[in-house]
Amino acid sequence: MREEMKKFAGKTVLITGATGFTGRMLTHKLAEAGANIRIIARKSSKRGDLKKLDLTWLRGEVYDPEIVRQATEGVHYIFHLAAAFRETRPDEESYRKVHLYSTQLLAKSVAGRPEFECFLHVSTVGVHGHVEQGYANEDYRFAPGDSYQRTKLEAELWLAEFGEETGLPFSIIRPGPIFGPGDMRLLKIFRMVSRGFFMMLGKGKGWYHLVHVDDLTNVMMLAAVIPEAKSEAFIATGDEPISMVNMAKLIGTKIDRKVRIIRLPLWPFYLASDLCVAICRPLGLSPPIYRRRVDFYTKDRMFDNSKIKKTLHYQFKYDNARGLAETAKWYLDHNLIT
């Protein structure tokens, strides 16, 4: 891993989505590797711990042609992590701007340049939808379930076709749900467990396949520099999935809580989510509950990560127990749970 990271030394790297949870860790690692880093970020995005790094900031939308033109001049690598927030986008076209149009602008800007080395595109395992049985790999059928996933799929399919036509070097990463210290998306589950219960919707198991942010960012960097990764897609998840109920119980052991599992029917929550969206979105508000959040409890997703191990020669460092323990400690240290 250390030898591969030396390939970024002195290279110009463009990162989108750098101010997000995964993007921040990736940016720090690339800076440590000696890369010259440019970032496209909205004016509202906070620099936070990135302030201490020597970065070139371009403030604006990732689908703005002029911003993209400036950002891509002379770049060697692009790490395209930018993603639209699921709960606040009012329509599919808004997702499409951030996911598809930005990908097209970035890729067309660097296609044919002899100095350009790799377009690392981040998609989602959500493009595969619900996994009916067993473990899905990269060839599993696509079944995106919402605007976020559909437009993510549109972007990676377009990039694959464009790369084949033009010779643009690219790799695609489909991460599972990302966790680790600093993650805020699992905080709701940790807070429930800290209060001694876990609310499970429906009768299913809700298989969930996590990937630790440290493992994920390592995989991204390797996929950008290893020749065998070019023109390939990789599912990035940890070695073992976990059911929602078992995840709650495991969190309970890490924070010394006995967890009571409460099962509730699905239909009232779907009804409430539709009502919230109908009321909130015309007012420009983020709905407190929406179908995607309810689906979180109902979809089974288990994946085969062997392609990463074989092609990138990477062994995942974090299992569920270690990753959840570190995440719990971070929440406790920051007084987010008690």
Buried (B, 14 or more C-beta within 10 A) or exposed (E): EEEBBEBBEEBBBBBBBBBBBBBBBBBBBBBEBEBBBBBBBEEEBEBEEBEEBEBEBBEBBBBBEEBBEBBBEEBBBBBBBBBBEBBEBEEBEBBBBBBBBBBBBBBBBBBEBEEBBBBBBBBBBBBBBBBEEEBBBBEBEEBBBBBBBBBBBBBBBBBBEBBEEBEBBBBBBBBBBBBBBBBEEBEEBBEBBBEEBBBBBBEBBBBBBBBBBBBBBBBBBBBBBBEEBBBBBBBBBBBEBBBBBBBBBBBBBBBEBEBEEEEEEBEEBBEBBBEBBEEBBEEEEBBEBBBBBBBBBBBBBBBBBEBBEEBBEBEBEBBBEEBBBBBBEBBBEEEBBE
